[in-house]
Amino acid sequence: MSFSLAEARFLFDRALGLSRRGWTSLRTRGWRATWERLQTQFQRVPAQQRAMLYFPAPAAFAPFPVPYNAVPRASIVIPAYNQFAHTLTCLRALSEHPPHATCEIIVVDDGSSDETAVALPQVSGLRYHRRPSNGGFIAACNDGAALARGEYLVFLNNDTVPQPGWLDALLRTFDEHPRTGLVGSQLLDPDGRLQEAGGIVRNDGQADNLGRFHSPFEPGFSYVREVDYCSGAAIAVRKEVFSALEGFNTRYAPAYYEDTDLGFSVRQRGFSVLYQPASRVVHAEGATSGTDTRKGVKNYQLRNQGVFASHWKQRLREQPSHQVPKDRATRHLYRRQVLIVDAMTPTPDHDSGSLRLLNLMRLLREEGAHVVFLPADLKHAGRYTESMQQLGVEAWHSPYSGSIPAWLRKHGDRFDVVMLSRHYVASSFMPLLRKYAPQAKIVFDTVDLHYLRETRGAELAGDAALLRDAEATRKRELDIIAQASTTLVVSELERQLLARDAPSANVELLSNLHHLSGAGLPFEERHDLVFVGGFRHPPNVDAVIWFVEEVFPRVRGAIPGMKFHCIGGHVPERIAALARHEGVTVHGHVPDITPYMDGVRIGLAPLRYGAGVKGKVNLSMAHGQPVVATSCAVEGMHLRNGHDVLVADSAEAYADAIVRLYGDRALWNELSRNGQDNVARHFSPDAARDVVRRVFFNDPQPTPSSPA
């Protein structure tokens, strides 16, 4: 195999560059951090933990089209200086996998001397702009921004290969995280390893990539997260913000540190700078400017670090030193570090407990917490894990977690607060947390008081063995409450019960959390009855069997042709068998229940026992769907019979309430309106905000307003 002088020179320069960077790292970071970086760089990432990447097939240039819209949402600005082969590959990727979002593509030719000027005007839909002379990256980007028509500016290096869906994921971040000012893509090496998951800035002004050489699927790099800056190789920024800042700052001309400065400036204006792992872009790092900081434009990287450090001197005092490990180096961007542990990953379209937990995480994020979630089963739950990551939650799972003791040994000292959900999860975690997270405040979330629910079920069944089991649960639950700093319950009745059973406990009421969803269809356009609830929950099984066998025949006797929709996952045989009854449809799990909430006339909550607050009642009311419930189902929900709900406990009275409401438009409208008001007052995120601030952020108890 031939070996050229140029190849030998490349290997020599690369080795020399690595040794220089290693020596610089030793001086600035110390030996421990340098050794960790060296291990990371040369660690082997298994093939299955690397991203599967798309690359356009290589071919000689021939004219082709790229996406174009005269009124674009996003303007993609690609600065180019020679390196035509890279520019062509980038444009072909955009052509072969166009985004759903409307866009325009602007290539700013910074004085290229290769075939760029001849070929690119032949690409239909492309806005090609040639500068009269080479001015560098900053000048080219600012020229492109001045030409842009989009609401968002997207800066994309010409040595990148954007992966399918990259732009839509970037833009979606602005929709889902409204305070976002700038968002950066996940940058990948061509071999599928992670190149950058956003960046941090040390207190001496040195910019540090996060995640370099790791797997892109590692949980620490797979969630939308706050960062100091994102590499200008692939970022989106609000055009109004970029224009207000007068573009990339020319103090860094021709290039380097302009993206770091932009991140700091965007945050200074009150916006977030986020990293978006769902937006994947392959970056041939160094293809356009090299990697040797002694030569060419790359030399400005060292000079501009000093320029940046001088300009942001005051802010850098708040930044982490080189001694702070990278997995701790974004603490300054969050108010609190909160770990949440539950038995499994929440599935909010299956059960109300999951919806409450997910909305609590959302509320914690809004209040400035870095939320980490660890499921006790350590499973990746597919789209449910991914939806948490898109929410901004660092969601861990195997194989990256290792064992739970090993994970806590490594990460336990990160957290200010740890919330444990359910007593059977908390009991196994408590000893580990005392050892590995002694600094953390422990919050126990009961979800509902299990011993209360079990006791009621045993009493309804008249089963002495079940009563003994409920008493054992009571002892275990009260033991966890005694160990926790704060215990969360979902109803006032449960708080009163613990005032008797655990008088020394610090108990806070944090009920279900729901967002109002609009009023849905009007009375005349709604039909039928609906029940929503997961069937791993025994009270739901009992409720539906009782309703179908005892109540529904009476309803159909009064209203022939009435239909009952039973919705909920994990359907046991006893529930499936109810579909044999005329008018009963057992749907099982329905991914999107909105049509049933907005189109069915009455929601049902025929529970005969249970504890806590019933999410099915809140869910219906949040959609403006009136509810007929039992006394047990509305316990602790601030509801009044005849005002915002109808309540009945016997089969005959329950059927009469349904028949009455089904035919009374005025009553239906009153309950619909008042039910939504009740959710807003007692079960919305705003209603829970003070408790969340007090429990998780140590905010003082709010002082009641003085009467006017």
C-alpha positions in Angstrom: 0.0 0.0 0.0 1.5 3.4 -1.0 2.1 6.0 1.7 2.6 9.6 0.5 4.6 12.3 2.0 1.4 14.3 2.5 -0.1 11.5 4.5 3.0 11.2 6.7 2.9 15.0 7.3 -0.8 14.7 8.3 -0.1 12.0 10.8 2.9 14.0 12.2 0.9 17.2 12.5 -2.0 15.4 14.1 0.2 13.7 16.7 2.0 17.0 17.4 -1.4 18.7 17.8 -2.6 16.1 20.2 0.5 16.4 22.3 0.2 20.1 22.4 -3.5 20.0 23.4 -2.6 17.4 26.0 0.1 19.6 27.6 -2.3 22.6 27.5 -5.0 20.5 29.2 -2.6 19.4 31.9 -1.8 23.1 32.7 -5.4 24.3 32.6 -7.5 21.3 33.8 -5.0 19.3 35.9 -4.0 15.6 35.5 -7.2 14.0 36.6 -9.5 15.8 34.2 -6.9 15.4 31.4 -6.7 11.6 32.1 -10.5 11.4 31.9 -10.5 13.2 28.6 -7.8 10.9 27.2 -9.8 7.8 28.3 -12.9 9.2 26.7 -11.2 10.0 23.4 -9.8 6.5 23.0 -12.7 4.5 24.5 -14.4 2.1 22.1 -18.1 2.9 21.4 -19.8 -0.3 20.3 -21.3 -0.2 16.8 -24.8 -0.7 18.2 -24.3 2.5 20.4 -23.4 4.6 17.4 -25.9 6.5 15.3 -27.0 4.9 11.9 -26.2 7.7 9.5 -27.4 8.8 6.1 -25.1 10.1 3.4 -26.0 11.1 -0.1 -24.5 8.8 -2.8 -21.4 10.3 -4.3 -21.8 11.5 -7.9 -20.6 14.1 -10.3 -22.4 17.4 -10.2 -25.6 17.8 -12.2 -28.3 20.4 -11.6 -30.9 19.5 -8.9 -33.5 21.3 -6.9 -33.5 22.3 -3.2 -36.5 23.3 -1.0 -37.7 26.8 -1.4 -40.5 28.9 -0.1 -41.0 32.6 -0.7 -42.4 33.0 2.8 -40.2 30.7 4.8 -40.4 29.9 8.5 -36.6 29.2 8.5 -33.7 30.6 6.5 -30.8 28.2 6.2 -27.6 30.2 5.8 -24.6 28.1 4.5 -21.2 30.0 4.4 -18.8 28.4 1.8 -15.2 29.0 0.9 -13.9 26.5 -1.6 -14.5 22.9 -0.5 -17.1 22.4 -3.2 -17.4 18.7 -2.6 -18.5 19.3 1.0 -21.0 22.0 -0.1 -22.5 19.7 -2.7 -22.9 16.9 -0.3 -24.7 19.2 2.2 -27.1 20.5 -0.4 -27.8 17.1 -1.8 -28.8 16.0 1.8 -31.2 18.9 2.0 -32.6 18.1 -1.4 -33.1 14.3 -0.8 -34.7 14.8 2.6 -36.6 18.1 2.6 -38.0 19.3 5.9 -41.7 19.7 6.6 -41.2 23.3 7.6 -41.1 25.9 4.9 -37.6 27.2 4.3 -35.2 28.9 2.0 -31.5 28.0 1.5 -28.9 30.8 1.1 -25.3 29.9 0.2 -22.9 32.7 0.8 -19.8 32.2 -1.3 -17.0 33.8 0.5 -14.8 34.4 -2.6 -14.3 30.7 -3.6 -11.8 30.0 -6.4 -13.0 26.4 -7.1 -16.1 25.3 -9.1 -18.5 26.7 -6.5 -19.3 29.9 -8.5 -20.0 27.9 -11.6 -22.1 25.0 -10.2 -24.3 26.5 -7.5 -26.2 29.0 -9.7 -27.5 25.8 -11.5 -29.2 24.5 -8.3 -32.8 25.5 -8.6 -34.4 27.0 -5.5 -31.1 28.0 -4.1 -30.4 31.6 -3.2 -26.7 32.0 -4.2 -24.9 35.1 -3.0 -21.2 35.7 -3.8 -19.1 38.1 -1.8 -16.6 40.2 -3.7 -13.7 38.9 -1.5 -13.0 36.5 1.3 -14.0 38.0 4.7 -14.3 34.9 6.9 -17.0 33.0 8.6 -18.5 35.9 10.5 -18.8 38.2 7.6 -20.4 35.5 5.4 -22.9 34.5 8.0 -23.9 38.1 8.7 -24.3 38.7 5.0 -26.6 35.7 4.7 -28.6 36.8 7.7 -29.2 40.2 6.1 -30.7 38.4 3.0 -32.9 36.1 5.1 -36.7 36.3 5.1 -37.4 33.6 7.7 -38.6 34.0 11.3 -35.7 31.8 12.3 -32.1 31.9 11.1 -30.4 28.5 10.8 -26.6 28.6 10.4 -25.3 25.4 8.8 -21.6 24.7 8.0 -21.0 23.5 4.4 -19.0 20.5 5.8 -22.1 19.0 7.4 -24.6 16.3 6.4 -27.9 17.1 8.0 -29.8 14.0 8.9 -33.5 13.5 8.0 -35.8 15.5 10.3 -33.0 17.7 11.6 -34.6 21.1 10.8 -38.1 20.2 12.0 -36.6 19.0 15.4 -34.7 22.3 15.7 -37.8 24.4 15.1 -40.0 22.3 17.2 -37.8 23.3 20.2 -39.0 26.9 19.9 -42.6 25.7 20.0 -42.2 23.4 23.0 -39.9 25.6 25.0 -41.2 29.1 24.4 -38.3 30.9 26.1 -35.8 29.5 23.7 -33.6 32.0 21.9 -31.1 29.7 20.4 -31.0 25.9 19.9 -28.2 23.7 18.5 -28.1 20.3 16.9 -26.5 17.2 18.1 -23.2 17.0 16.1 -21.9 13.6 15.1 -18.6 12.4 13.7 -18.8 10.5 10.4 -18.2 7.3 12.4 -21.5 7.8 14.4 -19.9 8.8 17.6 -20.9 12.0 19.4 -19.0 15.1 18.5 -20.9 17.7 20.5 -24.0 17.9 22.7 -23.8 21.6 23.2 -21.0 23.3 25.1 -20.0 24.9 28.4 -17.5 27.7 29.1 -15.0 27.4 31.9 -14.1 30.3 34.2 -11.0 31.2 32.1 -13.2 31.5 29.0 -12.2 28.2 27.5 -15.1 26.6 25.5 -15.6 22.9 26.1 -17.7 20.5 24.0 -20.0 18.2 25.9 -20.2 14.5 25.1 -17.3 14.3 22.7 -16.5 10.7 21.6 -19.4 9.2 23.6 -22.4 7.3 22.2 -25.1 9.7 21.0 -27.7 7.5 22.8 -26.2 8.0 26.3 -28.9 9.4 28.6 -26.7 12.4 29.6 -26.7 13.6 26.0 -30.1 12.5 24.8 -32.3 15.2 26.4 -33.1 18.8 25.6 -30.8 20.6 28.0 -29.6 24.1 28.9 -26.0 24.9 27.7 -23.8 27.9 27.6 -23.5 27.8 23.8 -23.8 25.6 20.8 -21.4 25.2 17.9 -22.2 27.5 15.0 -21.9 24.4 12.7 -25.6 23.8 13.1 -27.7 26.3 15.2 -31.1 28.0 14.9 -31.7 31.5 16.4 -34.7 33.8 16.5 -34.1 36.4 13.7 -35.4 39.2 15.9 -32.8 38.3 18.6 -30.0 38.0 16.1 -30.8 41.3 14.5 -31.1 43.0 17.9 -27.6 41.8 18.7 -26.4 43.0 15.3 -25.4 39.6 14.2 -22.2 37.6 15.1 -19.9 40.1 16.8 -17.1 41.3 14.5 -14.7 41.6 17.4 -14.0 37.9 16.7 -13.5 38.3 13.0 -12.7 36.3 10.9 -13.9 33.4 13.0 -14.0 31.4 16.3 -15.7 32.2 19.6 -18.5 34.1 17.7 -20.9 31.2 18.5 -19.8 31.2 22.2 -20.3 34.9 22.5 -23.7 34.6 20.8 -24.8 32.0 23.4 -23.8 34.3 26.2 -25.5 37.3 24.6 -28.8 35.4 24.0 -28.9 34.3 27.6 -28.1 37.9 28.8 -31.3 38.9 27.0 -33.4 36.4 29.1 -33.7 33.6 26.6 -32.6 30.0 26.9 -29.8 28.4 24.9 -30.7 24.7 24.4 -29.2 21.6 22.8 -31.6 19.4 20.8 -30.5 15.8 20.4 -33.3 14.9 18.0 -31.7 17.3 15.4 -28.8 15.2 14.2 -26.1 16.7 11.9 -22.9 14.9 10.8 -20.0 17.4 10.9 -16.6 16.7 9.2 -14.9 18.8 11.9 -11.8 20.6 10.6 -12.6 20.0 7.0 -12.7 23.7 6.2 -10.3 25.2 8.7 -8.1 22.3 9.9 -7.4 21.4 13.5 -4.0 22.9 14.1 -4.4 26.1 16.1 -0.9 27.3 14.9 -2.0 27.7 11.3 -4.4 29.8 9.3 -7.8 30.8 10.5 -7.7 28.2 13.3 -5.0 30.4 14.9 -7.8 32.9 15.8 -9.3 30.3 18.2 -6.5 31.0 20.8 -6.6 34.7 20.2 -10.3 35.0 20.5 -10.5 33.0 23.8 -8.7 36.0 25.3 -11.0 38.5 23.6 -14.0 36.6 24.9 -12.6 36.3 28.4 -11.9 40.0 28.5 -15.4 41.0 27.3 -17.3 38.6 29.6 -14.9 38.9 32.6 -17.7 39.5 35.2 -19.9 36.6 33.9 -17.0 34.2 33.9 -16.8 34.4 37.6 -20.1 32.3 37.7 -18.7 29.6 35.4 -17.3 26.3 36.5 -13.5 25.8 36.8 -11.6 23.0 35.0 -11.8 20.9 38.1 -15.5 20.5 37.8 -16.4 17.3 35.9 -18.4 17.8 32.7 -21.4 16.0 34.1 -21.6 18.6 36.8 -20.6 21.6 34.7 -24.1 22.9 33.8 -25.3 23.3 37.4 -25.0 27.1 37.1 -27.7 27.0 34.5 -30.3 25.5 36.8 -31.8 26.5 40.2 -32.0 23.0 41.6 -30.9 19.5 40.8 -33.9 17.1 41.3 -33.9 13.3 41.0 -37.3 11.6 40.6 -37.6 7.8 41.1 -40.7 5.8 40.2 -41.3 2.1 39.6 -41.6 2.6 35.8 -41.4 5.4 33.2 -44.7 7.4 33.3 -47.2 6.6 30.5 -49.5 9.6 30.6 -51.9 8.3 28.1 -52.5 5.2 30.2 -53.1 6.5 33.8 -53.6 9.6 35.7 -50.7 9.0 38.1 -48.4 9.2 35.1 -50.0 12.3 33.8 -49.6 14.0 37.2 -45.9 13.0 37.4 -45.1 14.2 33.9 -46.9 17.5 34.5 -44.9 17.8 37.8 -41.7 17.4 35.9 -42.9 20.0 33.4 -43.6 22.4 36.3 -40.2 21.8 37.9 -38.6 22.5 34.5 -40.5 25.8 34.2 -39.3 26.8 37.7 -35.7 26.2 36.7 -34.9 22.7 38.0 -32.7 20.2 36.2 -34.8 17.1 36.5 -33.3 13.6 36.3 -35.6 10.6 36.1 -34.6 7.0 37.1 -37.1 4.2 36.7 -36.7 1.4 39.2 -37.0 -1.1 36.3 -34.3 0.7 34.3 -36.2 0.1 31.1 -36.1 2.4 28.1 -39.9 2.9 27.5 -39.7 3.9 23.8 -41.7 7.0 23.0 -42.5 7.7 26.7 -38.8 8.0 27.5 -38.2 10.1 24.4 -41.1 12.4 25.3 -39.5 13.1 28.7 -36.2 13.8 27.1 -37.9 16.3 24.7 -39.4 17.9 27.8 -35.9 18.5 29.1 -35.7 15.6 31.6 -32.5 13.6 31.8 -34.1 10.1 31.6 -31.8 7.2 32.5 -32.1 3.5 31.5 -30.1 0.4 30.9 -27.5 -0.5 29.6 -26.1 3.0 30.3 -27.2 3.1 33.9 -25.6 0.0 35.1 -27.1 -1.2 38.4 -29.1 1.1 40.6 -26.5 1.0 43.5 -23.7 1.7 40.9 -25.7 4.6 39.4 -26.3 6.2 42.8 -22.7 5.7 43.8 -21.7 7.8 40.7 -24.5 10.4 40.6 -25.9 10.6 44.1 -23.9 13.7 45.2 -25.4 15.7 42.3 -28.8 16.2 43.8 -30.4 18.8 46.0 -33.7 17.0 46.2 -34.7 13.4 45.6 -38.4 12.5 45.2 -39.4 8.8 45.6 -42.7 7.7 44.3 -44.7 4.9 46.0 -43.8 3.2 49.3 -42.5 -0.1 47.7 -40.0 1.9 45.6 -39.0 4.2 48.4 -38.3 1.4 50.9 -35.5 -0.1 48.7 -34.0 3.3 47.8 -33.9 4.9 51.3 -30.7 3.1 52.5 -28.9 3.8 49.2 -29.8 7.5 49.4 -28.6 7.8 53.0 -25.2 6.4 51.8 -24.8 8.1 48.4 -26.9 11.2 48.6 -26.8 12.3 52.3 -27.0 16.0 51.3 -30.3 15.6 49.4 -33.7 16.4 50.8 -35.9 13.3 50.5 -39.5 13.9 49.3 -41.9 10.9 49.5 -44.7 11.0 46.9 -47.5 8.7 48.0 -49.3 9.0 44.6 -52.2 7.9 46.7 -52.2 6.5 50.2 -52.0 2.8 49.3 -53.0 1.6 52.8 -56.2 3.6 52.6 -57.1 2.2 49.2 -56.3 -1.3 50.2 -58.3 -1.0 53.4 -61.4 0.2 51.6 -61.1 -2.6 49.0 -60.8 -5.2 51.7 -63.8 -3.8 53.6 -65.9 -3.8 50.4 -64.9 -7.4 49.7 -65.3 -8.5 53.4 -62.0 -10.2 53.2 -60.0 -10.6 56.5 -56.8 -11.6 54.7 -56.9 -8.5 52.6 -57.4 -6.4 55.7 -54.3 -7.9 57.2 -52.4 -7.1 54.0 -53.6 -3.5 54.2 -52.4 -3.1 57.7 -49.0 -4.4 56.7 -49.0 -1.8 53.9 -49.9 0.9 56.4 -46.9 0.1 58.6 -44.5 0.2 55.6 -46.0 3.4 54.3 -45.9 5.2 57.6 -42.3 4.0 58.1 -41.3 5.8 54.8 -43.2 8.9 55.8 -41.2 9.0 59.1 -37.9 8.9 57.2 -38.8 11.5 54.5 -38.3 15.2 54.9 -41.6 15.9 53.2 -44.5 13.7 52.2 -46.8 14.6 49.3 -50.5 13.5 49.2 -53.1 14.3 46.6 -56.2 15.0 48.7 -57.2 17.0 51.8 -58.7 13.8 53.3 -55.4 12.0 53.0 -53.6 15.0 54.7 -56.1 14.8 57.6 -55.6 11.1 57.8 -51.9 11.5 58.2 -52.4 14.3 60.7 -53.8 11.5 62.9 -51.6 8.5 61.8 -48.3 10.4 61.4 -48.7 13.7 63.4 -45.0 14.6 63.3 -44.7 14.3 59.5 -44.3 17.3 57.2 -47.2 16.7 54.8 -47.9 18.8 51.7 -50.9 18.6 49.3 -49.9 18.3 45.7 -52.8 17.0 43.8 -53.4 16.0 40.1 -52.1 18.4 37.5 -54.1 19.1 34.4 -54.1 21.7 31.6 -57.5 22.9 30.4 -58.2 21.7 26.9 -61.1 23.8 25.7 -64.8 23.1 25.8 -65.0 20.5 23.0 -68.2 20.0 21.0 -71.5 21.5 22.2 -74.2 19.5 23.9 -76.2 18.7 20.7 -73.2 17.2 18.9 -72.2 14.9 21.8 -73.4 11.4 22.3 -72.9 8.3 24.5 -71.0 7.6 27.8 -67.3 7.0 28.4 -65.1 5.6 31.2 -61.3 6.1 31.1 -58.9 4.3 33.4 -56.1 1.7 33.4 -57.1 -1.8 34.5 -53.9 -2.6 36.4 -55.7 -0.5 39.1 -58.2 -2.9 40.8 -60.8 -0.2 41.7 -61.3 0.5 38.0 -62.0 -3.2 37.3 -64.6 -3.3 40.1 -66.1 0.0 38.9 -66.7 -1.0 35.3 -68.1 -4.4 36.2 -70.5 -2.8 38.6 -71.6 -0.2 36.1 -72.1 -2.6 33.2 -73.9 -5.2 35.2 -75.9 -3.1 37.6 -76.3 0.4 36.2 -76.1 0.3 32.4 -79.2 -1.9 31.9 -81.3 0.7 33.8 -79.8 3.5 31.6 -80.7 1.6 28.3 -84.1 1.0 29.6 -84.7 4.7 29.8 -82.6 5.7 26.7 -82.7 2.8 24.2 -79.6 2.6 22.0 -77.3 4.3 24.5 -73.6 3.3 24.0 -70.9 3.0 26.6 -67.2 3.3 25.6 -64.7 1.6 28.0 -61.2 2.9 27.5 -58.1 1.8 29.3 -55.0 -0.4 28.9 -54.1 -3.8 30.4 -57.7 -5.2 29.9 -58.3 -8.3 32.0 -60.6 -11.1 30.7 -63.4 -10.0 33.0 -63.5 -6.6 31.4 -63.1 -7.9 27.9 -66.1 -10.2 28.5 -68.3 -7.2 29.1 -68.3 -6.4 25.4 -70.9 -9.1 25.0 -73.4 -6.7 26.6 -75.4 -4.8 24.1 -74.2 -1.2 23.7 -70.8 -1.8 25.4 -67.5 -1.3 23.5 -64.3 -2.2 25.2 -61.6 -0.3 23.3 -58.6 -1.1 25.4 -55.8 1.4 25.2 -56.5 4.4 22.9 -53.4 6.5 22.2 -55.4 9.7 21.6 -58.6 10.0 23.7 -59.3 13.6 22.7 -62.2 12.6 20.3 -63.9 10.8 23.3 -63.3 13.7 25.7 -64.5 16.3 23.2 -67.3 14.3 21.5 -68.9 12.0 24.2 -71.6 13.7 26.2 -71.0 12.3 29.8 -67.9 11.0 31.5 -68.3 8.3 34.2 -66.5 7.6 37.5 -68.4 4.8 39.1 -65.7 3.9 41.7 -66.9 2.0 44.8 -63.5 2.2 46.6 -60.1 3.8 46.2 -58.0 6.6 47.6 -56.4 9.8 46.3 -57.9 12.1 43.7 -59.4 10.6 40.6 -57.6 11.7 37.4 -60.5 10.5 35.2 -62.8 13.1 36.8 -60.2 15.9 36.2 -59.5 14.7 32.7 -63.2 14.9 31.6 -63.7 18.2 33.3 -60.6 19.7 31.7 -62.3 19.0 28.4 -65.6 20.4 29.4 -67.2 17.0 29.7 -69.6 16.7 32.7 -69.2 13.8 35.0 -71.5 11.5 36.9 -69.5 10.0 39.8 -69.8 8.2 43.1 -69.0 9.8 46.5 -65.7 7.9 46.6 -64.7 9.2 43.1 -65.1 12.9 44.0 -63.5 12.7 47.4 -61.1 15.6 48.1 -61.9 17.3 44.8 -63.7 20.4 46.0 -66.8 19.4 44.0 -70.5 20.0 44.8 -73.3 17.7 43.7 -75.5 19.6 41.2 -73.0 22.5 40.8 -70.1 21.0 38.9 -70.8 17.2 39.1 -73.6 14.8 39.7 -73.0 12.3 42.6 -74.9 9.0 43.2 -73.9 5.8 44.9 -76.6 3.2 44.4 -77.2 1.6 41.0 -80.6 3.1 40.7 -79.6 6.6 41.7 -76.5 6.5 39.4 -78.6 5.5 36.4 -81.2 8.2 37.2 -78.4 10.9 37.3 -77.1 9.8 33.9 -80.6 9.9 32.3 -81.3 13.3 33.9 -78.0 14.9 32.7 -78.2 13.3 29.3 -81.4 15.1 28.5 -80.9 18.4 30.2 -78.9 20.8 28.1 -79.0 23.7 30.7 -77.7 21.4 33.5 -75.1 19.9 31.1 -73.7 23.4 30.2 -73.6 24.5 33.9 -71.7 21.4 34.9 -69.4 21.7 32.0 -68.5 25.3 32.8 -68.2 24.9 36.5 -66.1 21.7 36.1 -63.5 23.5 34.1 -63.4 26.3 36.6 -62.8 23.7 39.4 -59.8 22.2 37.5 -58.4 25.7 36.9 -58.7 26.6 40.6 -57.5 23.4 42.2 -55.8 21.1 39.7 -53.9 23.3 37.2 -50.1 23.7 37.3 -50.6 27.3 38.5 -52.6 26.0 41.5 -49.7 23.8 42.4 -46.9 26.3 41.8 -46.5 27.6 45.4 -46.3 24.0 46.8 -43.7 23.0 44.3 -41.6 26.1 45.0 -41.9 25.5 48.8 -41.0 21.7 48.6 -38.4 21.6 45.9 -36.9 25.1 46.0 -37.1 25.9 49.7 -39.2 29.0 48.9 -40.9 30.4 52.1 -44.6 29.9 52.7 -46.4 32.7 50.9 -47.9 35.4 53.1 -51.7 35.6 52.8 -52.8 38.9 51.2 -54.3 41.5 53.6 -58.0 42.2 53.0 -58.7 45.3 51.0 
